[in-house]
Amino acid sequence: MPTGAAAKSNDDFGPRQPATLSPRCAREHPGPFAWQDGRRLWILDGGETDWVLAELLFDPQSCRYLEIRRASYRWPREAAGALLGRTFVGGRRRAEEAARGLAVWVVRSELVR
């Protein structure tokens, strides 16, 4: 940390206000569904007419996720079906795990709408 006249404390910028969301904003969308299967990360997100399913793969050398594919769907049921279909590659247990997580996310989504 610099010293002397160039150093500034947090007090120099005035009092900090806690970040808050209005109750309406905080309840509008539960956030995307994310499910990880080893190095693979699936993200499902959307709105009324546009649902996106993205598949990312973690690259340990760069310490980043690389996008493998992205597909758009008109209906959430289509996107969820595509996600669950992809999870069968990992076997029945992994597919069931993804389905349980997706079911919890759907219920949570319905509660906030």
C-alpha positions as a LaTeX table, in Angstrom:
\begin{tabular}{lrrr}
\hline
Residue & $x$ (\AA) & $y$ (\AA) & $z$ (\AA) \\
\hline
Met1 & 0.00 & 0.00 & 0.00 \\
Pro2 & 1.38 & 3.47 & $-0.86$ \\
Thr3 & 2.33 & 5.78 & 1.95 \\
Gly4 & 2.35 & 9.56 & 2.34 \\
Ala5 & 0.12 & 12.01 & 0.48 \\
Ala6 & $-0.75$ & 9.51 & $-2.27$ \\
Ala7 & $-2.24$ & 7.04 & 0.19 \\
Lys8 & $-5.99$ & 7.29 & 0.69 \\
Ser9 & $-8.08$ & 5.54 & 3.22 \\
Asn10 & $-11.64$ & 4.44 & 2.62 \\
Asp11 & $-12.72$ & 7.40 & 4.76 \\
Asp12 & $-11.50$ & 9.81 & 2.05 \\
Phe13 & $-14.35$ & 8.66 & $-0.19$ \\
Gly14 & $-17.12$ & 9.21 & 2.34 \\
Pro15 & $-19.23$ & 6.71 & 4.25 \\
Arg16 & $-20.07$ & 3.46 & 2.51 \\
Gln17 & $-23.67$ & 2.49 & 2.07 \\
Pro18 & $-24.56$ & $-1.21$ & 2.11 \\
Ala19 & $-25.61$ & $-2.53$ & $-1.27$ \\
Thr20 & $-29.24$ & $-3.57$ & $-1.24$ \\
Leu21 & $-31.75$ & $-4.73$ & $-3.78$ \\
Ser22 & $-35.36$ & $-3.74$ & $-3.61$ \\
Pro23 & $-37.60$ & $-6.70$ & $-2.72$ \\
Arg24 & $-39.12$ & $-6.59$ & $-6.21$ \\
Cys25 & $-35.73$ & $-6.76$ & $-7.98$ \\
Ala26 & $-34.42$ & $-9.51$ & $-5.73$ \\
Arg27 & $-37.42$ & $-11.73$ & $-6.49$ \\
Glu28 & $-37.79$ & $-11.28$ & $-10.25$ \\
His29 & $-35.43$ & $-14.02$ & $-11.38$ \\
Pro30 & $-33.75$ & $-16.77$ & $-9.38$ \\
Gly31 & $-30.66$ & $-16.70$ & $-11.59$ \\
Pro32 & $-29.50$ & $-19.29$ & $-14.09$ \\
Phe33 & $-29.47$ & $-23.00$ & $-13.43$ \\
Ala34 & $-25.90$ & $-24.29$ & $-13.23$ \\
Trp35 & $-24.87$ & $-27.93$ & $-12.97$ \\
Gln36 & $-21.32$ & $-29.21$ & $-12.93$ \\
Asp37 & $-20.25$ & $-32.66$ & $-14.04$ \\
Gly38 & $-16.52$ & $-32.96$ & $-13.44$ \\
Arg39 & $-14.79$ & $-30.36$ & $-15.61$ \\
Arg40 & $-18.01$ & $-29.72$ & $-17.56$ \\
Leu41 & $-20.38$ & $-26.91$ & $-16.54$ \\
Trp42 & $-23.91$ & $-26.57$ & $-17.90$ \\
Ile43 & $-25.79$ & $-23.28$ & $-17.66$ \\
Leu44 & $-29.49$ & $-22.88$ & $-18.45$ \\
Asp45 & $-31.03$ & $-19.43$ & $-18.43$ \\
Gly46 & $-33.80$ & $-17.59$ & $-20.15$ \\
Gly47 & $-36.90$ & $-15.51$ & $-20.20$ \\
Glu48 & $-40.33$ & $-15.74$ & $-21.74$ \\
Thr49 & $-39.29$ & $-16.48$ & $-25.34$ \\
Asp50 & $-35.54$ & $-17.14$ & $-25.34$ \\
Trp51 & $-33.82$ & $-19.93$ & $-23.41$ \\
Val52 & $-30.11$ & $-20.61$ & $-23.69$ \\
Leu53 & $-28.25$ & $-23.78$ & $-22.81$ \\
Ala54 & $-24.48$ & $-23.40$ & $-22.67$ \\
Glu55 & $-21.86$ & $-26.08$ & $-22.16$ \\
Leu56 & $-18.49$ & $-25.00$ & $-20.80$ \\
Leu57 & $-15.36$ & $-27.01$ & $-20.12$ \\
Phe58 & $-12.80$ & $-26.09$ & $-17.48$ \\
Asp59 & $-9.27$ & $-25.83$ & $-18.83$ \\
Pro60 & $-6.79$ & $-26.31$ & $-15.96$ \\
Gln61 & $-3.87$ & $-24.85$ & $-17.94$ \\
Ser62 & $-5.51$ & $-21.46$ & $-18.43$ \\
Cys63 & $-7.68$ & $-21.78$ & $-15.29$ \\
Arg64 & $-10.73$ & $-20.76$ & $-17.35$ \\
Tyr65 & $-13.96$ & $-22.17$ & $-18.64$ \\
Leu66 & $-14.09$ & $-22.52$ & $-22.41$ \\
Glu67 & $-17.46$ & $-22.43$ & $-24.14$ \\
Ile68 & $-17.99$ & $-25.69$ & $-26.01$ \\
Arg69 & $-21.47$ & $-25.02$ & $-27.35$ \\
Arg70 & $-24.47$ & $-22.77$ & $-26.93$ \\
Ala71 & $-27.99$ & $-23.35$ & $-28.17$ \\
Ser72 & $-31.11$ & $-21.21$ & $-28.00$ \\
Tyr73 & $-34.61$ & $-22.53$ & $-27.49$ \\
Arg74 & $-38.01$ & $-20.90$ & $-27.60$ \\
Trp75 & $-39.50$ & $-22.89$ & $-24.72$ \\
Pro76 & $-37.97$ & $-23.72$ & $-21.34$ \\
Arg77 & $-39.15$ & $-27.31$ & $-21.70$ \\
Glu78 & $-37.04$ & $-27.70$ & $-24.87$ \\
Ala79 & $-33.94$ & $-26.30$ & $-23.19$ \\
Ala80 & $-34.42$ & $-28.45$ & $-20.08$ \\
Gly81 & $-34.96$ & $-31.54$ & $-22.25$ \\
Ala82 & $-31.75$ & $-30.82$ & $-24.16$ \\
Leu83 & $-29.85$ & $-30.42$ & $-20.88$ \\
Leu84 & $-31.20$ & $-33.65$ & $-19.42$ \\
Gly85 & $-30.54$ & $-35.52$ & $-22.66$ \\
Arg86 & $-26.90$ & $-34.42$ & $-22.51$ \\
Thr87 & $-26.51$ & $-35.56$ & $-18.91$ \\
Phe88 & $-27.15$ & $-39.21$ & $-19.83$ \\
Val89 & $-23.62$ & $-39.33$ & $-21.26$ \\
Gly90 & $-22.39$ & $-39.36$ & $-17.65$ \\
Gly91 & $-24.63$ & $-42.29$ & $-16.75$ \\
Arg92 & $-27.95$ & $-42.73$ & $-15.03$ \\
Arg93 & $-26.79$ & $-41.51$ & $-11.60$ \\
Arg94 & $-25.45$ & $-38.24$ & $-13.03$ \\
Ala95 & $-28.60$ & $-37.71$ & $-15.11$ \\
Glu96 & $-30.76$ & $-38.24$ & $-12.02$ \\
Glu97 & $-28.60$ & $-35.79$ & $-10.05$ \\
Ala98 & $-29.01$ & $-33.15$ & $-12.76$ \\
Ala99 & $-32.78$ & $-33.78$ & $-12.92$ \\
Arg100 & $-33.12$ & $-33.34$ & $-9.14$ \\
Gly101 & $-31.15$ & $-30.09$ & $-9.25$ \\
Leu102 & $-33.19$ & $-28.83$ & $-12.18$ \\
Ala103 & $-36.45$ & $-29.70$ & $-10.39$ \\
Val104 & $-35.39$ & $-27.70$ & $-7.32$ \\
Trp105 & $-34.46$ & $-24.76$ & $-9.55$ \\
Val106 & $-37.84$ & $-24.89$ & $-11.36$ \\
Val107 & $-39.74$ & $-24.93$ & $-8.07$ \\
Arg108 & $-37.68$ & $-21.99$ & $-6.79$ \\
Ser109 & $-38.33$ & $-20.16$ & $-10.07$ \\
Glu110 & $-42.06$ & $-20.65$ & $-9.76$ \\
Leu111 & $-42.09$ & $-19.41$ & $-6.16$ \\
Val112 & $-40.52$ & $-16.06$ & $-7.06$ \\
Arg113 & $-42.80$ & $-15.29$ & $-9.98$ \\
\hline
\end{tabular}
